[in-house]
């Protein structure tokens, strides 16, 4: 068992889900961790051995929820940190592993790292983002949501530079 325990993923049945669209426990129209916990036995009966959670962190709902504002919290629409913990405990009790999609390469412009980065050109977080004095000529290329955005570059008035905003 100890020789192969780090190879669990080779035979795992992984079920990827978005908590928001899975199971609504309180009737507000949005899936939540309480609902997911209520339905964990269903996943177990399907043979699921690992649940892969799409981002469930607080978001400004830009870039399909991948614009994370806090990596240490749960989006209030989906429940509380306690609800998340209860889900993980219940899954573990059923022999189901839980992995989370952690997207530290894509933060919201409201995330504390970005807020600090845009506060000054000498910010300690400045080089965590891509900045330039003027957007490249190919600026519109790479737009993921053409119905919502025209460019992947946005102007920041505080530092008078453009930052790369690419999903």
C-alpha positions in Angstrom: 0.0 0.0 0.0 2.7 2.5 0.9 4.7 1.8 -2.3 1.7 2.6 -4.5 -0.2 5.2 -2.5 1.3 8.1 -4.4 0.0 6.6 -7.6 -3.7 6.8 -6.7 -4.4 9.0 -9.7 -3.5 6.3 -12.2 -6.7 4.4 -11.5 -8.8 7.3 -10.2 -12.3 8.1 -11.5 -12.1 11.9 -11.5 -15.3 13.9 -11.6 -14.8 17.6 -12.4 -17.5 19.9 -11.2 -18.5 23.5 -10.8 -20.1 23.8 -7.3 -22.3 26.7 -8.6 -24.0 24.4 -11.1 -24.1 21.1 -9.2 -26.6 21.1 -6.3 -28.6 23.9 -4.7 -29.4 23.2 -1.1 -31.3 26.4 -0.2 -33.4 27.1 -3.2 -31.6 30.3 -4.3 -30.8 29.0 -7.7 -27.1 28.6 -7.1 -25.3 25.3 -6.3 -23.4 25.3 -3.0 -21.2 23.2 -0.8 -24.1 22.1 1.4 -25.8 20.7 -1.7 -22.7 19.0 -2.9 -22.2 17.4 0.5 -25.8 16.2 0.4 -25.1 14.5 -3.0 -21.7 13.0 -2.2 -23.1 9.5 -1.9 -24.5 9.8 -5.4 -21.0 10.5 -6.7 -19.7 7.5 -4.7 -22.4 5.2 -6.2 -21.2 6.4 -9.7 -17.7 5.1 -8.8 -16.1 8.5 -8.4 -12.9 8.4 -6.4 -11.8 12.0 -6.8 -13.8 15.2 -7.1 -12.0 18.0 -9.0 -13.5 21.4 -8.0 -13.5 24.3 -10.4 -12.6 27.6 -8.8 -14.9 28.3 -5.8 -13.1 31.4 -4.4 -14.7 34.8 -4.3 -14.8 36.4 -7.7 -16.0 39.6 -9.4 -17.6 37.3 -12.0 -15.3 38.3 -14.8 -13.5 35.8 -16.9 -16.1 33.1 -16.1 -15.2 33.2 -12.4 -11.5 32.8 -12.8 -10.8 36.4 -11.6 -10.1 35.4 -8.0 -10.2 38.1 -5.3 -9.2 35.9 -2.3 -7.5 32.5 -2.5 -8.2 31.9 1.2 -12.0 32.1 1.1 -15.1 30.6 -0.4 -17.4 32.6 -2.6 -20.3 33.5 -0.2 -22.8 32.4 -2.9 -21.4 28.9 -2.5 -21.3 28.7 1.3 -18.7 29.2 4.0 -15.3 27.9 4.7 -17.0 25.6 7.2 -19.3 24.2 4.5 -16.2 23.5 2.3 -14.5 21.8 5.2 -17.6 19.7 5.9 -17.6 18.6 2.2 -14.0 17.6 2.2 -14.5 15.6 5.5 -17.5 13.9 4.1 -15.8 13.1 0.8 -12.8 11.7 2.7 -15.1 9.5 4.9 -16.5 8.0 1.6 -13.0 7.4 0.3 -13.2 10.2 -2.2 -10.3 12.6 -2.7 -10.8 16.3 -3.4 -8.6 18.4 -5.6 -9.1 22.1 -6.3 -8.4 24.2 -9.3 -5.9 26.8 -8.0 -5.4 29.6 -10.5 -2.8 31.9 -9.0 -1.7 33.0 -12.4 -5.1 34.8 -12.9 -6.2 37.2 -10.2 -8.9 39.8 -10.2 -8.0 43.5 -10.5 -9.6 43.7 -7.0 -7.2 41.1 -5.5 -4.8 42.6 -2.9 -1.7 41.6 -4.9 -2.9 43.5 -7.9 -4.1 46.4 -5.9 -0.7 46.7 -4.4 1.0 46.2 -7.9 -1.0 49.0 -9.4 -0.4 51.4 -6.4 3.2 52.1 -7.5 5.7 51.2 -10.2 8.0 50.1 -7.3 5.5 47.8 -5.6 6.9 44.4 -4.5 4.1 42.8 -6.5 4.7 44.8 -9.7 6.5 42.1 -11.6 3.8 39.6 -10.8 1.9 41.2 -13.6 2.8 42.3 -17.2 2.9 46.0 -17.7 3.9 48.2 -20.6 3.8 51.9 -21.6 1.7 51.2 -24.7 -0.1 48.1 -25.8 1.5 46.1 -28.5 0.1 46.4 -32.0 -1.3 42.9 -31.8 -3.3 43.9 -28.7 -6.6 42.6 -29.8 -5.2 39.1 -30.6 -5.9 36.5 -27.9 -9.2 38.0 -26.7 -11.1 35.1 -25.1 -14.4 36.8 -24.7 -14.9 39.0 -27.8 -18.5 39.9 -26.9 -17.2 41.4 -23.6 -13.7 42.7 -24.2 -12.0 44.4 -27.1 -8.3 43.9 -26.0 -6.2 42.0 -23.5 -4.6 45.3 -22.4 -6.2 47.7 -19.9 -5.0 51.1 -19.0 -4.2 51.9 -15.3 -4.4 55.6 -14.5 -2.4 55.4 -11.3 0.8 54.2 -12.9 0.0 55.4 -16.4 0.7 52.0 -17.9 -1.2 49.2 -19.5 -1.5 45.8 -17.8 -2.1 42.5 -19.5 -5.5 41.1 -18.7 -5.7 37.7 -20.4 -7.9 34.9 -19.4 
